Amino acid sequence: MAVDLRRISATFGQWVGAELSAENQQQLWVPVGFAHGFLTLSETAEVLYKASGFWSKTCERSLRWNDPQLAIAWPLDRLNGDAPLLADKDVAVPSFTEAVVAGEVFA
């Protein structure tokens, strides 16, 4: 899943998603200025990133995964009633609106 965080974009705040698997051998390209996230539907998964520059913790941002304004259609029905398990850093993060107000999006 990727969310457009480019304030001047016609698709600002919109998302796109894809199911990636070893079987379908697809990838998801996430352009600069987009947030990205994933939901693992299997017992194990390998997530590999390619980046256009060096990663810096000071540049990392997070958005609430279940923000009603973004309305991301996560396939939660495939979790057999289990709640998604979040990384510690993703538990208390801002909503999309809070991120916009705080200037956590791109110009």
Buried (B, 14 or more C-beta within 10 A) or exposed (E): BBBBBBEEBEEBBEBEBEEBEEEEEEEEEBEEBBBEBEBEEEEEEEEEEEEEEEEEEEEEEBBBBEBEEBEBEBEEEEBEEEEEEEEEEBEEBBBBEEBBEEEBBBE
